């Protein structure tokens, strides 16, 4: 018993000593462990979205990976949101206690706050529709589509086509638009509708039924849609925008006639009518002949946006052959004479007809079968240059022409007129002769600025003097029967480059 007691005391002493040593070791080690925890191993990275802390990761690499995954997921789910630009902050924390998340958990938390941010930002986005250089701003993409659909529907009453964004949102918030044909779900219904609206129904070789109608719709102008901040944009309603961009502006301009043109073609090309062209050009009638190079006034109707439609159709029609023009060397330019009226022909055609806002602008024939050939109208076109000289006398009859006369050369033209008929200057110039001139009798010469000279002879009296400036049609003298003359008349000459020429090639015919 005593032995055990002695042994027990010894063991107890040993145990106490060991425990004391262990306690001392722990006391010494504690500062080193605490220092290590504060420096690295138990630190974490907190993530804040728009100032709100959403979670924590062990490392910054994990934090960034979670944010990247959240953005990727968000981009896939909401690809049309461009203005999402939240403030994401990474902050290193050294607190021992923290709620750390896995990468997936943290990505989900960030995603949730990105969605909240998206909702807030999306409410601040408007859409500017740029039509060439003109712009209107609407509050949503749906309103943009609504506006453009309404414009397209003006030429598409059956609404076979719909407007869509050409590309989904881009990085800079810019969209293009396209007009695409709606999917046909009920062929029989479409055929009936086409028939009710005047469309032509044909049976193809393979036995299928098709309809002639609109094959394409587009906008004449370049259209882009841009996202903008609502607080910087002047937003209008769809109705206001529609009224603005479809309003017609009538303008008058000169049109140069092209080969193959007639009044109908010109009217179609300019979105007007033949009647309107005639009202602007009082010298024209429906039967007037126009030739390439002529300039006529036309009214053009313009709006901010214009719908271009292409219709495929098959029909029979009368047609005219292209007018054939031949030179007429006996008349002045601008004087055109119909030599042959021509006849209409008959043909069956398949054509793609292009319209701008319902006005036909061009026809491209894809197939043509001539039933009856057309004969062309033949028009003689005057080639002579309109003279710069007027006739020096009113009335009278030509009794002697320029050229050979009874074996002698006659250097001018004679008009038989009454004694004392007014003789006027054929063109403006300077009097270089005024008096008696041998066989010419009393004579007046006028030299003109272009170097030509006109002569007026056999006068009864003279009303001008040498050196005097005269205007075209100014009184020079009166006709008579002086010099080598057998009756009252006016002898008239034109000299060009020092020699006499045929006056009738230079003076007007009136």
C-alpha positions in Angstrom: 0.0 0.0 0.0 2.8 2.4 1.0 4.7 1.4 -2.2 1.7 2.2 -4.4 1.2 5.5 -2.6 4.9 6.4 -3.3 4.5 5.4 -6.9 1.3 7.3 -7.3 2.9 10.5 -6.0 5.8 10.1 -8.4 3.4 9.7 -11.4 1.4 12.6 -10.3 4.5 14.8 -10.1 5.5 13.7 -13.6 2.1 14.5 -15.0 2.0 17.9 -13.5 5.4 18.7 -14.9 4.4 17.6 -18.4 1.3 19.7 -18.3 3.2 22.7 -17.1 5.6 22.3 -20.0 2.8 22.0 -22.5 1.1 25.1 -21.2 4.3 27.1 -21.5 4.8 25.9 -25.1 1.2 27.0 -26.0 1.8 30.4 -24.4 4.9 30.9 -26.4 3.4 29.7 -29.7 0.2 31.8 -29.5 1.7 35.1 -30.8 3.3 33.3 -33.8 -0.1 31.7 -34.8 -2.0 35.0 -34.4 0.6 36.8 -36.6 0.3 34.2 -39.3 -3.5 34.4 -39.3 -3.7 38.2 -39.7 -1.1 38.2 -42.4 -2.4 35.7 -45.0 -4.0 32.4 -44.5 -7.3 33.5 -43.0 -7.8 36.7 -45.0 -10.5 36.9 -47.8 -11.7 39.1 -50.7 -15.1 40.8 -50.5 -17.0 41.7 -53.7 -19.4 44.7 -53.9 -21.8 45.5 -56.8 -22.8 49.2 -57.0 -21.6 49.7 -53.4 -23.5 46.6 -52.0 -21.4 43.7 -50.6 -22.7 40.5 -52.2 -20.2 37.9 -50.9 -16.6 36.8 -50.3 -14.0 34.6 -51.8 -10.8 33.1 -50.5 -8.7 34.8 -53.2 -8.9 37.6 -55.7 -8.5 35.1 -58.5 -11.6 33.2 -57.3 -13.5 36.5 -57.0 -12.7 37.6 -60.5 -13.5 34.2 -61.9 -16.9 34.4 -60.2 -17.6 37.8 -61.6 -16.5 36.7 -65.1 -18.9 33.7 -64.9 -21.7 35.9 -63.7 -21.2 38.4 -66.6 -21.1 35.5 -69.1 -24.3 34.0 -67.8 -25.9 37.4 -67.8 -24.8 38.2 -71.3 -26.3 35.0 -72.6 -29.6 35.6 -70.8 -29.9 39.3 -71.7 -27.9 39.9 -74.9 -29.8 43.0 -75.9 -28.8 45.0 -72.7 -26.0 47.2 -73.6 -26.0 49.9 -70.9 -25.2 47.4 -68.1 -22.1 49.0 -66.6 -22.2 48.3 -62.8 -19.5 49.4 -60.4 -17.8 46.2 -59.2 -15.2 46.5 -56.3 -12.8 43.9 -54.9 -11.6 44.5 -51.3 -9.1 42.6 -49.3 -10.2 41.9 -45.8 -8.2 40.5 -42.8 -10.9 39.6 -40.4 -10.7 36.0 -39.2 -14.4 35.4 -39.3 -16.1 35.6 -42.8 -18.7 33.8 -44.8 -16.8 32.5 -47.8 -18.5 31.1 -50.9 -17.5 28.8 -53.7 -17.0 30.2 -57.1 -20.4 29.0 -58.3 -22.2 30.4 -55.2 -20.5 33.7 -55.6 -21.2 33.9 -59.3 -24.9 33.4 -58.6 -24.9 36.2 -56.0 -23.2 38.6 -58.4 -25.6 37.6 -61.2 -28.6 38.5 -58.9 -27.2 42.0 -58.3 -26.3 42.4 -62.0 -30.0 41.7 -62.8 -31.1 44.4 -60.4 -28.7 46.8 -62.0 -29.9 45.9 -65.4 -33.5 46.6 -64.5 -32.6 50.0 -63.2 -30.5 50.9 -66.2 -32.9 49.5 -68.8 -35.5 51.9 -67.6 -33.1 54.7 -68.6 -32.6 53.7 -72.3 -34.3 55.3 -75.3 -33.9 54.6 -79.1 -33.1 57.1 -81.7 -34.1 56.2 -85.3 -31.7 57.8 -87.8 -33.2 58.0 -91.3 -30.3 59.3 -93.4 -29.7 62.6 -91.6 -33.1 62.9 -89.9 -33.7 61.5 -86.4 -36.6 60.8 -84.1 -36.4 59.2 -80.7 -38.8 56.7 -79.2 -39.0 55.1 -75.7 -38.5 51.4 -76.6 -37.4 49.0 -79.3 -41.0 47.8 -79.6 -42.0 51.3 -80.5 -39.3 51.5 -83.1 -40.6 48.3 -84.7 -44.2 49.5 -84.4 -43.3 52.8 -86.2 -41.4 51.1 -89.1 -44.1 48.4 -89.5 -46.7 51.2 -89.8 -44.7 52.9 -92.6 -44.1 49.6 -94.4 -47.8 48.7 -94.1 -48.8 51.7 -96.2 -47.6 49.7 -99.2 -48.3 46.3 -97.7 -52.0 46.2 -96.8 -52.0 42.4 -96.2 -48.9 42.8 -93.9 -46.9 40.1 -95.7 -43.7 41.7 -94.5 -42.4 42.7 -91.0 -39.6 44.9 -89.8 -37.0 43.3 -87.6 -33.6 44.3 -86.3 -30.9 43.3 -88.7 -28.5 42.4 -85.9 -29.1 42.2 -82.2 -27.5 44.7 -80.0 -23.9 45.5 -80.7 -21.3 46.7 -78.3 -21.9 50.3 -79.1 -25.7 50.0 -79.0 -26.3 50.4 -82.8 -28.9 48.3 -84.7 -29.7 47.9 -88.4 -33.2 47.1 -89.6 -34.5 44.8 -92.3 -37.9 44.1 -93.8 -38.5 40.4 -94.1 -41.4 38.4 -95.5 -43.7 36.7 -92.9 -43.9 33.0 -92.8 -46.8 31.7 -94.9 -48.8 29.3 -92.7 -52.0 28.9 -94.7 -51.4 28.8 -98.5 -55.1 28.5 -99.4 -55.9 31.6 -97.3 -53.1 33.5 -98.9 -54.3 32.6 -102.4 -57.9 33.7 -101.6 -56.6 37.0 -100.1 -54.4 37.7 -103.1 -57.4 37.1 -105.4 -59.6 39.4 -103.4 -56.9 42.2 -103.6 -56.5 41.9 -107.4 -53.4 39.6 -107.4 -53.0 37.2 -110.4 -53.1 33.5 -109.7 -51.1 31.2 -111.9 -50.4 27.5 -112.1 -46.8 26.5 -112.5 -45.6 23.7 -114.6 -45.2 21.5 -111.6 -48.9 22.0 -110.8 -48.3 24.3 -107.8 -50.3 27.4 -107.4 -48.6 30.8 -106.9 -49.6 34.4 -106.6 -48.3 37.5 -108.3 -47.7 40.1 -105.7 -45.1 41.9 -103.5 -41.8 40.1 -103.8 -39.7 42.6 -101.8 -40.1 45.6 -99.5 -37.3 47.9 -98.3 -36.8 51.5 -97.2 -35.2 53.8 -99.7 -33.2 55.5 -97.0 -30.4 54.2 -94.8 -31.9 53.4 -91.3 -30.0 52.9 -88.1 -31.2 52.7 -84.5 -29.1 53.8 -81.6 -29.5 53.4 -77.9 -29.3 56.6 -75.9 -29.9 57.7 -72.3 -33.5 58.9 -71.7 -32.4 61.9 -69.8 -30.6 63.3 -72.8 -33.2 62.5 -75.5 -36.3 64.3 -76.7 -38.8 61.4 -76.8 -41.9 61.6 -79.0 -44.8 59.2 -79.5 -45.1 56.7 -82.3 -48.0 58.7 -83.8 -46.0 61.9 -83.8 -43.0 60.2 -85.3 -45.2 58.6 -88.0 -46.8 61.9 -89.0 -43.4 63.7 -89.2 -41.5 61.1 -91.3 -44.4 60.4 -93.8 -45.3 64.1 -94.4 -44.9 65.0 -98.2 -42.8 67.9 -99.3 -43.6 69.0 -102.9 -40.6 70.6 -104.8 -40.3 71.8 -108.4 -37.1 71.0 -110.4 -35.8 70.7 -113.9 -35.7 67.3 -115.5 -33.4 66.5 -118.5 -35.2 64.2 -121.0 -33.4 60.9 -121.4 -33.4 58.5 -124.5 -36.6 56.5 -124.5 -38.5 59.0 -122.2 -42.1 60.1 -122.7 -44.3 62.1 -120.5 -45.7 59.0 -118.8 -42.3 57.6 -118.0 -41.1 61.0 -116.7 -44.1 61.3 -114.5 -43.6 57.8 -113.0 -39.9 58.4 -112.4 -40.6 61.5 -110.5 -43.6 60.4 -108.5 -46.0 62.7 -110.3 -48.7 62.7 -113.0 -48.7 63.7 -116.7 -51.5 66.3 -115.8 -49.2 67.9 -113.3 -46.3 68.1 -115.7 -48.5 69.7 -118.3 -49.7 72.3 -115.8 -46.1 73.3 -115.1 -45.1 73.3 -118.8 -47.8 75.3 -120.6 -46.0 74.9 -124.0 -46.5 71.1 -123.8 -49.6 69.0 -124.6 -50.1 65.3 -124.3 -49.2 65.0 -128.0 -46.0 67.1 -127.7 -42.8 65.5 -129.0 -39.9 65.6 -126.5 -36.4 64.6 -127.4 -33.3 63.7 -125.3 -31.7 66.9 -123.9 -34.9 68.8 -123.5 -35.5 70.2 -120.0 -39.0 70.3 -118.5 -40.2 71.3 -115.1 -41.6 68.5 -112.8 -42.9 68.4 -109.3 -41.3 65.9 -107.0 -42.9 64.6 -103.8 -40.5 63.8 -101.0 -40.8 62.6 -97.5 -38.3 61.7 -94.8 -38.9 58.0 -95.3 -40.0 56.2 -98.5 -41.1 52.6 -99.0 -39.7 50.7 -102.0 -41.8 47.8 -103.1 -41.1 45.3 -105.9 -44.1 43.5 -107.4 -43.9 40.5 -109.7 -46.8 40.4 -112.2 -47.8 38.8 -115.5 -50.1 40.7 -117.8 -50.8 41.7 -121.4 -50.3 45.2 -122.5 -50.2 47.5 -125.5 -46.7 48.8 -126.1 -44.9 51.4 -128.2 -41.6 50.8 -130.0 -38.8 53.3 -129.1 -39.1 56.5 -131.2 -36.7 56.7 -134.0 -35.1 60.1 -134.6 -33.6 61.3 -137.9 -31.8 64.5 -138.7 -33.7 67.3 -140.4 -31.2 69.6 -142.0 -33.9 72.0 -143.2 -35.1 73.2 -139.8 -33.7 74.7 -136.7 -33.0 72.8 -133.5 -36.1 72.5 -131.5 -38.3 72.1 -134.5 -39.4 68.4 -134.7 -41.7 66.9 -137.2 -43.4 63.5 -137.1 -42.7 61.6 -140.3 -44.5 58.4 -139.3 -47.0 58.0 -136.5 -46.1 54.4 -135.7 -48.4 51.8 -134.4 -48.9 50.2 -131.0 -48.0 46.5 -130.5 -49.3 43.9 -128.1 -47.3 41.8 -125.7 -47.5 39.4 -122.7 -44.9 40.2 -120.1 -43.8 39.0 -116.7 -42.2 42.0 -115.0 -40.7 43.1 -111.7 -42.2 46.5 -111.2 -40.6 48.9 -108.6 -42.6 51.5 -106.8 -41.6 54.2 -104.4 -44.5 55.0 -102.0 -46.9 53.5 -104.5 -45.6 55.4 -107.6 -44.1 53.2 -110.3 -40.5 54.1 -110.9 -39.1 51.3 -113.1 -40.1 48.1 -114.8 -37.7 45.2 -115.4 -39.1 42.7 -117.8 -38.2 39.1 -116.9 -40.1 37.5 -119.7 -41.7 38.9 -122.9 -43.8 37.3 -125.6 -44.7 39.6 -128.6 -48.2 39.1 -129.8 -48.3 41.9 -132.3 -45.1 43.9 -133.1 -45.1 47.6 -132.7 -44.0 50.0 -135.4 -41.8 52.9 -134.2 -42.8 56.6 -134.5 -40.3 58.4 -136.7 -39.4 62.0 -135.8 -37.3 64.4 -137.8 -35.2 66.6 -135.5 -34.1 70.0 -136.7 -30.3 70.4 -136.8 -29.8 74.0 -137.9 -28.5 76.4 -135.2 -31.1 79.0 -134.3 -30.0 82.2 -135.9 -28.8 85.3 -134.1 -30.4 87.5 -136.7 -34.0 88.5 -137.2 -35.6 89.4 -140.5 -35.0 93.1 -141.2 -38.6 93.6 -142.7 -42.0 92.3 -141.7 -43.9 90.5 -144.4 -42.8 90.6 -148.0 -42.1 87.9 -150.5 -38.7 86.5 -151.5 -38.3 87.4 -155.2 -34.7 86.6 -155.6 -32.6 84.1 -153.6 -28.9 84.0 -152.8 -26.7 82.4 -155.6 -26.8 82.2 -159.4 -29.3 84.6 -161.0 -29.5 84.6 -164.8 -25.8 83.7 -165.1 -24.7 86.2 -162.5 -24.0 85.8 -158.8 -26.6 87.3 -156.5 -24.9 88.0 -153.1 -28.0 88.4 -151.0 -31.8 87.9 -150.8 -34.5 90.3 -152.1 -37.8 90.8 -150.3 -40.6 92.5 -152.4 -42.1 95.1 -150.0 -44.0 98.3 -150.4 -42.1 101.6 -150.8 -41.3 103.0 -147.3 -41.5 99.7 -145.4 -39.6 99.9 -142.1 -36.1 98.3 -142.3 -34.7 97.2 -138.9 -31.3 96.0 -137.7 -31.1 92.2 -137.9 -28.7 92.3 -134.9 -27.1 94.8 -132.6 -23.9 96.5 -133.9 -22.3 99.7 -135.2 -23.2 101.5 -138.4 -20.2 101.5 -140.7 -21.9 102.8 -143.9 -24.9 105.1 -144.3 -25.4 106.7 -147.7 -25.2 106.2 -151.5 -23.2 103.1 -152.6 -23.2 102.7 -156.4 -25.6 100.1 -157.7 -26.8 99.4 -154.2 -28.4 102.9 -154.1 -28.9 104.2 -150.7 -27.3 101.6 -148.4 -26.6 100.9 -144.7 -23.9 98.5 -143.4 -23.9 97.4 -139.7 -20.9 95.6 -138.3 -21.6 93.3 -135.3 -19.6 92.3 -132.3 -19.0 88.8 -133.6 -17.2 90.2 -136.7 -20.1 89.7 -139.1 -21.7 92.4 -141.2 -25.2 93.0 -142.5 -26.1 95.1 -145.5 -29.5 96.8 -146.3 -29.7 98.3 -149.9 -32.0 100.1 -152.4 -33.4 102.3 -149.6 -35.6 105.3 -150.0 -34.2 107.2 -146.9 -31.8 106.5 -144.0 -32.4 107.1 -140.3 -28.9 106.4 -138.9 -25.4 107.8 -139.2 -21.9 106.2 -139.4 -20.5 105.3 -136.0 -24.0 105.1 -134.4 -24.6 102.1 -132.1 -27.9 100.3 -132.9 -29.9 97.6 -131.1 -31.4 94.6 -132.7 -34.8 95.5 -134.3 -33.9 99.3 -134.2 -35.1 101.3 -137.2 -32.3 101.9 -139.8 -34.1 103.1 -142.9 -37.1 102.6 -145.2 -37.3 100.4 -148.3 -37.1 102.0 -151.7 -36.2 101.6 -155.4 -32.8 103.3 -155.6 -29.6 102.2 -157.5 -29.8 99.2 -159.9 -33.4 98.3 -159.0 -36.6 97.9 -161.1 -39.1 97.8 -158.3 -39.5 98.6 -154.6 -37.8 96.0 -152.5 -35.1 95.3 -149.8 -31.8 93.7 -150.8 -30.3 92.1 -147.7 -26.8 90.5 -147.3 -24.8 88.8 -144.4 -21.1 88.7 -144.6 -19.1 86.1 -142.5 -15.3 86.0 -142.5 -15.1 88.6 -145.2 -17.5 86.9 -147.7 -21.2 86.9 -148.4 -23.3 83.9 -147.2 -26.8 82.8 -147.7 -28.9 85.1 -145.4 -31.7 82.5 -145.1 -29.3 80.2 -143.3 -28.9 82.8 -140.6 -32.1 84.7 -140.1 -35.2 83.4 -138.6 -38.0 82.2 -140.9 -40.7 84.6 -139.6 
